[in-house]
Amino acid sequence: MELEKMITNENCPCKKKKCERHGKCDECRKHHVDSKRPRPCEKKTP
């Protein structure tokens, strides 16, 4: 049986590299829909 390797998106601004939604902004937004805090990919850059 082959183990599934986690793919990390180096361009993703999220610090949680082991999250199953890392690099999948649409899935992350759906998961955190009730959160009042902006997701890292939604934050404005200075």
C-alpha distance matrix in Angstrom:
0.0 3.8 6.5 9.4 12.5 15.9 18.5 22.0 25.1 27.6 30.5 29.7 32.5 30.7 30.3 27.4 24.6 21.9 23.0 20.7 23.8 24.6 26.0 26.2 29.8 30.3 27.6 29.1 32.6 31.7 30.1 33.2 35.8 38.0 38.0 41.3 39.9 39.1 35.5 35.2 35.0 38.2 40.3 43.1 43.3 46.7
3.8 0.0 3.8 6.4 9.1 12.6 15.0 18.5 21.6 24.0 26.9 26.4 29.3 27.7 27.4 24.6 21.7 19.2 20.5 18.3 21.3 21.7 22.9 23.3 27.1 27.8 25.4 26.7 30.3 29.8 28.3 31.3 33.9 36.3 36.1 39.2 37.6 36.5 32.9 32.3 32.0 35.3 37.3 40.0 40.0 43.3
6.5 3.8 0.0 3.8 6.3 9.6 12.5 15.8 19.1 21.5 24.4 23.6 26.3 24.4 23.9 21.1 18.2 15.6 17.0 15.1 18.3 18.6 20.2 20.9 24.5 25.5 22.9 23.9 27.6 27.2 25.5 28.2 31.1 33.3 32.9 36.0 34.3 33.3 29.7 29.2 29.1 32.4 34.3 37.1 37.1 40.4
9.4 6.4 3.8 0.0 3.8 6.6 9.3 12.7 15.9 18.6 21.3 20.3 23.1 21.4 21.3 18.5 15.7 13.3 14.3 12.0 14.9 15.3 16.7 17.2 20.8 21.8 19.4 20.5 24.1 23.8 22.3 25.1 27.9 30.3 29.9 33.0 31.2 30.1 26.4 25.9 25.6 28.9 30.9 33.7 33.8 37.3
12.5 9.1 6.3 3.8 0.0 3.8 6.3 9.6 12.9 15.2 18.2 17.5 20.3 18.8 18.6 16.2 12.9 11.1 12.7 11.1 13.8 13.3 14.5 15.8 19.4 20.9 18.9 19.5 23.2 23.5 22.1 24.4 27.4 29.8 29.0 31.8 29.7 28.4 24.6 23.7 23.4 26.9 28.6 31.2 31.0 34.3
15.9 12.6 9.6 6.6 3.8 0.0 3.8 6.4 9.8 12.4 15.1 14.1 16.7 15.1 15.0 12.6 9.4 7.9 9.3 8.0 10.4 9.5 11.0 12.6 16.0 17.8 15.9 16.1 19.8 20.5 19.0 21.1 24.1 26.5 25.5 28.2 26.0 24.6 20.9 19.9 19.8 23.3 24.9 27.6 27.5 30.8
18.5 15.0 12.5 9.3 6.3 3.8 0.0 3.8 6.6 9.4 12.0 11.5 14.6 13.8 14.3 12.7 9.4 9.3 10.3 9.1 10.2 8.5 8.7 10.8 14.2 16.3 15.1 15.4 18.9 20.0 19.0 20.9 23.7 26.4 25.3 27.8 25.4 23.5 19.7 18.4 17.7 21.3 23.0 25.3 25.1 28.4
22.0 18.5 15.8 12.7 9.6 6.4 3.8 0.0 3.8 6.1 8.8 8.2 11.1 10.5 11.0 10.1 6.7 8.1 9.2 9.3 9.6 6.6 6.8 9.9 12.6 15.4 14.6 14.1 17.5 19.2 18.3 19.5 22.4 25.0 23.5 25.5 22.8 20.8 17.1 15.3 14.8 18.5 19.8 22.1 21.6 24.9
25.1 21.6 19.1 15.9 12.9 9.8 6.6 3.8 0.0 3.8 5.4 5.5 9.0 9.5 11.0 11.1 8.5 10.8 11.2 11.3 10.2 6.9 5.1 8.7 10.8 13.9 14.0 13.5 16.3 18.5 18.2 19.1 21.6 24.5 22.9 24.6 21.8 19.3 15.6 13.5 12.3 16.1 17.4 19.3 18.8 22.1
27.6 24.0 21.5 18.6 15.2 12.4 9.4 6.1 3.8 0.0 3.8 5.6 8.1 9.6 10.5 11.7 9.2 12.3 13.3 14.3 13.3 9.6 8.1 11.8 13.2 16.7 17.1 16.0 18.5 21.2 20.8 21.2 23.7 26.3 24.3 25.5 22.4 19.8 16.4 13.5 12.7 16.5 17.0 18.5 17.2 20.2
30.5 26.9 24.4 21.3 18.2 15.1 12.0 8.8 5.4 3.8 0.0 3.8 6.3 9.0 10.9 12.7 11.2 14.5 14.6 15.5 13.5 10.1 7.7 11.0 11.4 14.9 16.1 14.9 16.8 19.8 20.0 19.9 22.1 24.8 22.8 23.7 20.6 17.6 14.4 11.5 9.9 13.5 14.1 15.2 14.0 17.2
29.7 26.4 23.6 20.3 17.5 14.1 11.5 8.2 5.5 5.6 3.8 0.0 3.8 5.6 8.3 9.7 8.9 12.1 11.5 12.6 10.4 7.0 5.2 8.4 8.5 12.2 13.1 11.4 13.4 16.5 16.4 16.3 18.6 21.2 19.2 20.2 17.2 14.5 11.0 8.4 7.2 11.1 12.0 14.0 13.6 17.0
32.5 29.3 26.3 23.1 20.3 16.7 14.6 11.1 9.0 8.1 6.3 3.8 0.0 3.8 6.4 9.0 9.5 13.0 12.4 14.4 12.2 9.0 8.3 11.0 10.0 13.8 14.7 12.1 13.6 17.0 16.7 15.7 18.1 20.2 17.6 18.2 14.8 12.2 9.2 5.7 6.0 9.4 9.4 11.4 10.9 14.2
30.7 27.7 24.4 21.4 18.8 15.1 13.8 10.5 9.5 9.6 9.0 5.6 3.8 0.0 3.8 5.5 7.1 10.1 9.2 11.6 9.7 6.9 7.8 10.2 9.5 13.1 13.0 10.0 12.1 15.2 14.1 13.2 16.1 18.0 15.3 16.4 13.2 11.3 7.9 5.4 7.1 10.3 10.5 13.4 13.6 16.8
30.3 27.4 23.9 21.3 18.6 15.0 14.3 11.0 11.0 10.5 10.9 8.3 6.4 3.8 0.0 3.8 5.7 8.8 9.1 12.4 11.6 8.7 10.5 13.2 13.0 16.5 15.9 12.8 15.2 18.0 16.2 15.3 18.6 19.9 17.1 18.1 14.7 13.6 10.7 8.3 10.7 13.6 13.2 15.9 15.7 18.3
27.4 24.6 21.1 18.5 16.2 12.6 12.7 10.1 11.1 11.7 12.7 9.7 9.0 5.5 3.8 0.0 3.8 5.6 5.6 9.2 9.1 7.0 10.0 12.1 12.6 15.6 14.2 11.4 14.3 16.5 14.2 13.9 17.5 18.8 16.4 18.2 15.3 14.6 11.5 10.2 12.3 15.1 15.5 18.6 18.8 21.8
24.6 21.7 18.2 15.7 12.9 9.4 9.4 6.7 8.5 9.2 11.2 8.9 9.5 7.1 5.7 3.8 0.0 3.8 5.6 8.4 9.0 6.2 8.8 11.6 13.1 16.2 14.8 12.8 16.1 18.1 16.1 16.5 20.0 21.8 19.6 21.5 18.7 17.5 14.1 12.4 13.6 17.0 17.6 20.4 20.2 23.2
21.9 19.2 15.6 13.3 11.1 7.9 9.3 8.1 10.8 12.3 14.5 12.1 13.0 10.1 8.8 5.6 3.8 0.0 3.8 6.4 8.5 7.1 10.5 12.4 14.4 16.9 14.7 13.1 16.7 17.9 15.5 16.5 20.1 21.7 20.0 22.4 20.0 19.3 15.9 15.0 16.3 19.4 20.4 23.5 23.6 26.7
23.0 20.5 17.0 14.3 12.7 9.3 10.3 9.2 11.2 13.3 14.6 11.5 12.4 9.2 9.1 5.6 5.6 3.8 0.0 3.8 5.3 5.3 9.0 9.9 11.6 13.7 11.2 9.5 13.2 14.2 11.7 12.9 16.5 18.2 16.8 19.5 17.4 16.8 13.4 13.2 14.3 17.2 18.6 21.9 22.7 25.9
20.7 18.3 15.1 12.0 11.1 8.0 9.1 9.3 11.3 14.3 15.5 12.6 14.4 11.6 12.4 9.2 8.4 6.4 3.8 0.0 3.8 5.6 8.7 8.5 11.1 12.4 9.5 9.2 13.0 13.2 11.1 13.4 16.5 18.7 18.0 21.0 19.3 18.5 15.0 15.3 15.5 18.3 20.4 23.7 24.6 28.1
23.8 21.3 18.3 14.9 13.8 10.4 10.2 9.6 10.2 13.3 13.5 10.4 12.2 9.7 11.6 9.1 9.0 8.5 5.3 3.8 0.0 3.8 6.2 5.2 7.3 8.7 6.2 5.7 9.5 10.2 8.9 10.9 13.7 16.3 15.6 18.5 16.8 15.4 11.9 12.4 12.2 14.8 17.2 20.5 21.6 25.3
24.6 21.7 18.6 15.3 13.3 9.5 8.5 6.6 6.9 9.6 10.1 7.0 9.0 6.9 8.7 7.0 6.2 7.1 5.3 5.6 3.8 0.0 3.8 5.5 7.5 10.3 9.0 7.7 11.2 12.9 11.8 12.9 15.8 18.4 17.0 19.3 17.0 15.2 11.4 10.7 10.6 13.9 15.7 18.7 19.3 22.8
26.0 22.9 20.2 16.7 14.5 11.0 8.7 6.8 5.1 8.1 7.7 5.2 8.3 7.8 10.5 10.0 8.8 10.5 9.0 8.7 6.2 3.8 0.0 3.8 5.9 9.0 9.0 8.5 11.3 13.4 13.3 14.3 16.6 19.7 18.4 20.3 18.0 15.5 11.8 10.7 9.3 12.7 14.9 17.3 17.8 21.4
26.2 23.3 20.9 17.2 15.8 12.6 10.8 9.9 8.7 11.8 11.0 8.4 11.0 10.2 13.2 12.1 11.6 12.4 9.9 8.5 5.2 5.5 3.8 0.0 3.8 5.6 5.6 6.2 8.8 10.3 10.8 12.4 14.2 17.5 17.0 19.2 17.5 15.1 11.6 11.7 10.0 12.6 15.5 18.2 19.3 23.1
29.8 27.1 24.5 20.8 19.4 16.0 14.2 12.6 10.8 13.2 11.4 8.5 10.0 9.5 13.0 12.6 13.1 14.4 11.6 11.1 7.3 7.5 5.9 3.8 0.0 3.8 5.5 4.9 6.1 8.6 9.8 10.4 11.7 15.1 14.4 16.2 14.6 11.8 8.6 9.2 7.1 9.1 12.3 15.0 16.7 20.4
30.3 27.8 25.5 21.8 20.9 17.8 16.3 15.4 13.9 16.7 14.9 12.2 13.8 13.1 16.5 15.6 16.2 16.9 13.7 12.4 8.7 10.3 9.0 5.6 3.8 0.0 3.8 5.4 5.3 6.3 8.7 10.1 10.4 14.1 14.4 16.5 15.7 13.3 10.7 12.3 10.1 11.1 14.7 17.3 19.4 23.2
27.6 25.4 22.9 19.4 18.9 15.9 15.1 14.6 14.0 17.1 16.1 13.1 14.7 13.0 15.9 14.2 14.8 14.7 11.2 9.5 6.2 9.0 9.0 5.6 5.5 3.8 0.0 3.8 5.5 5.2 6.2 8.7 9.8 13.3 13.7 16.5 15.9 14.2 11.4 13.2 12.0 13.3 16.6 19.7 21.7 25.4
29.1 26.7 23.9 20.5 19.5 16.1 15.4 14.1 13.5 16.0 14.9 11.4 12.1 10.0 12.8 11.4 12.8 13.1 9.5 9.2 5.7 7.7 8.5 6.2 4.9 5.4 3.8 0.0 3.8 5.4 5.1 6.2 8.4 11.4 10.9 13.6 12.5 10.9 8.0 10.0 9.5 10.9 13.8 17.1 19.2 22.8
32.6 30.3 27.6 24.1 23.2 19.8 18.9 17.5 16.3 18.5 16.8 13.4 13.6 12.1 15.2 14.3 16.1 16.7 13.2 13.0 9.5 11.2 11.3 8.8 6.1 5.3 5.5 3.8 0.0 3.8 5.4 5.2 5.7 9.2 9.1 11.4 10.9 9.2 7.2 10.2 9.4 9.3 12.6 15.8 18.4 21.9
31.7 29.8 27.2 23.8 23.5 20.5 20.0 19.2 18.5 21.2 19.8 16.5 17.0 15.2 18.0 16.5 18.1 17.9 14.2 13.2 10.2 12.9 13.4 10.3 8.6 6.3 5.2 5.4 3.8 0.0 3.8 5.5 5.1 8.7 10.0 12.9 13.3 12.3 10.8 13.8 13.1 13.1 16.3 19.5 22.2 25.7
30.1 28.3 25.5 22.3 22.1 19.0 19.0 18.3 18.2 20.8 20.0 16.4 16.7 14.1 16.2 14.2 16.1 15.5 11.7 11.1 8.9 11.8 13.3 10.8 9.8 8.7 6.2 5.1 5.4 3.8 0.0 3.8 5.7 8.1 8.9 12.4 12.6 12.4 10.6 13.5 13.8 14.2 16.9 20.4 22.9 26.3
33.2 31.3 28.2 25.1 24.4 21.1 20.9 19.5 19.1 21.2 19.9 16.3 15.7 13.2 15.3 13.9 16.5 16.5 12.9 13.4 10.9 12.9 14.3 12.4 10.4 10.1 8.7 6.2 5.2 5.5 3.8 0.0 3.8 5.5 5.2 8.6 8.8 9.1 8.1 11.5 12.4 12.1 14.4 17.9 20.6 23.8
35.8 33.9 31.1 27.9 27.4 24.1 23.7 22.4 21.6 23.7 22.1 18.6 18.1 16.1 18.6 17.5 20.0 20.1 16.5 16.5 13.7 15.8 16.6 14.2 11.7 10.4 9.8 8.4 5.7 5.1 5.7 3.8 0.0 3.8 5.6 8.3 9.7 9.8 9.8 13.5 13.8 12.6 15.2 18.4 21.5 24.6
38.0 36.3 33.3 30.3 29.8 26.5 26.4 25.0 24.5 26.3 24.8 21.2 20.2 18.0 19.9 18.8 21.8 21.7 18.2 18.7 16.3 18.4 19.7 17.5 15.1 14.1 13.3 11.4 9.2 8.7 8.1 5.5 3.8 0.0 3.8 6.5 9.0 10.5 11.4 15.2 16.2 14.7 16.6 19.8 23.0 25.8
38.0 36.1 32.9 29.9 29.0 25.5 25.3 23.5 22.9 24.3 22.8 19.2 17.6 15.3 17.1 16.4 19.6 20.0 16.8 18.0 15.6 17.0 18.4 17.0 14.4 14.4 13.7 10.9 9.1 10.0 8.9 5.2 5.6 3.8 0.0 3.8 5.5 7.6 8.8 12.4 14.0 12.6 13.9 17.2 20.3 22.8
41.3 39.2 36.0 33.0 31.8 28.2 27.8 25.5 24.6 25.5 23.7 20.2 18.2 16.4 18.1 18.2 21.5 22.4 19.5 21.0 18.5 19.3 20.3 19.2 16.2 16.5 16.5 13.6 11.4 12.9 12.4 8.6 8.3 6.5 3.8 0.0 3.8 6.5 9.2 12.5 14.3 12.1 12.6 15.5 18.7 20.9
39.9 37.6 34.3 31.2 29.7 26.0 25.4 22.8 21.8 22.4 20.6 17.2 14.8 13.2 14.7 15.3 18.7 20.0 17.4 19.3 16.8 17.0 18.0 17.5 14.6 15.7 15.9 12.5 10.9 13.3 12.6 8.8 9.7 9.0 5.5 3.8 0.0 3.8 6.5 9.2 11.5 9.7 9.7 12.9 15.7 17.9
39.1 36.5 33.3 30.1 28.4 24.6 23.5 20.8 19.3 19.8 17.6 14.5 12.2 11.3 13.6 14.6 17.5 19.3 16.8 18.5 15.4 15.2 15.5 15.1 11.8 13.3 14.2 10.9 9.2 12.3 12.4 9.1 9.8 10.5 7.6 6.5 3.8 0.0 3.8 6.5 8.1 5.9 6.3 9.7 12.7 15.4
35.5 32.9 29.7 26.4 24.6 20.9 19.7 17.1 15.6 16.4 14.4 11.0 9.2 7.9 10.7 11.5 14.1 15.9 13.4 15.0 11.9 11.4 11.8 11.6 8.6 10.7 11.4 8.0 7.2 10.8 10.6 8.1 9.8 11.4 8.8 9.2 6.5 3.8 0.0 3.8 5.5 5.2 6.6 10.4 12.7 15.9
35.2 32.3 29.2 25.9 23.7 19.9 18.4 15.3 13.5 13.5 11.5 8.4 5.7 5.4 8.3 10.2 12.4 15.0 13.2 15.3 12.4 10.7 10.7 11.7 9.2 12.3 13.2 10.0 10.2 13.8 13.5 11.5 13.5 15.2 12.4 12.5 9.2 6.5 3.8 0.0 3.8 5.4 5.4 8.8 10.2 13.5
35.0 32.0 29.1 25.6 23.4 19.8 17.7 14.8 12.3 12.7 9.9 7.2 6.0 7.1 10.7 12.3 13.6 16.3 14.3 15.5 12.2 10.6 9.3 10.0 7.1 10.1 12.0 9.5 9.4 13.1 13.8 12.4 13.8 16.2 14.0 14.3 11.5 8.1 5.5 3.8 0.0 3.8 5.7 8.3 9.8 13.5
38.2 35.3 32.4 28.9 26.9 23.3 21.3 18.5 16.1 16.5 13.5 11.1 9.4 10.3 13.6 15.1 17.0 19.4 17.2 18.3 14.8 13.9 12.7 12.6 9.1 11.1 13.3 10.9 9.3 13.1 14.2 12.1 12.6 14.7 12.6 12.1 9.7 5.9 5.2 5.4 3.8 0.0 3.8 6.5 9.3 12.7
40.3 37.3 34.3 30.9 28.6 24.9 23.0 19.8 17.4 17.0 14.1 12.0 9.4 10.5 13.2 15.5 17.6 20.4 18.6 20.4 17.2 15.7 14.9 15.5 12.3 14.7 16.6 13.8 12.6 16.3 16.9 14.4 15.2 16.6 13.9 12.6 9.7 6.3 6.6 5.4 5.7 3.8 0.0 3.8 6.5 9.5
43.1 40.0 37.1 33.7 31.2 27.6 25.3 22.1 19.3 18.5 15.2 14.0 11.4 13.4 15.9 18.6 20.4 23.5 21.9 23.7 20.5 18.7 17.3 18.2 15.0 17.3 19.7 17.1 15.8 19.5 20.4 17.9 18.4 19.8 17.2 15.5 12.9 9.7 10.4 8.8 8.3 6.5 3.8 0.0 3.8 6.5
43.3 40.0 37.1 33.8 31.0 27.5 25.1 21.6 18.8 17.2 14.0 13.6 10.9 13.6 15.7 18.8 20.2 23.6 22.7 24.6 21.6 19.3 17.8 19.3 16.7 19.4 21.7 19.2 18.4 22.2 22.9 20.6 21.5 23.0 20.3 18.7 15.7 12.7 12.7 10.2 9.8 9.3 6.5 3.8 0.0 3.8
46.7 43.3 40.4 37.3 34.3 30.8 28.4 24.9 22.1 20.2 17.2 17.0 14.2 16.8 18.3 21.8 23.2 26.7 25.9 28.1 25.3 22.8 21.4 23.1 20.4 23.2 25.4 22.8 21.9 25.7 26.3 23.8 24.6 25.8 22.8 20.9 17.9 15.4 15.9 13.5 13.5 12.7 9.5 6.5 3.8 0.0
